[in-house]
Amino acid sequence: MDLAAFRASISAPKPPALSPALRALWLDAQGNWDGAHDAAQSDEGGAGDWVHAYLHRKEGDASNAAYWYRRARKPVCRTSLDEEWAAIADALLKGEG
């Protein structure tokens, strides 16, 4: 699946088969922050930590986000939330997470 197909799937009532980190991004795009947070938290690897960081940045909790960026071994993001969401989704879809 590429980023365009992933974005298109967001209008569906249920997500396609996805990793927990991608499922978290899918839920976030549907406006379900709590569900996204639960999905990210269930993935205890780098990908889940990266999405977890993004979610706390979106929430406005910069210190918690910084913690999760460190765990994910990613720099704190300074782009827009939309750009970060797309960059994470694209990287994870390409297996680069």
Summary of the structure (lengths in Angstrom):
residues: 97
radius of gyration: 12.0
end to end distance: 14.8
largest distance: 33.7
contacts: 289
relative contact order: 0.16
helix: 67%
strand: 0%
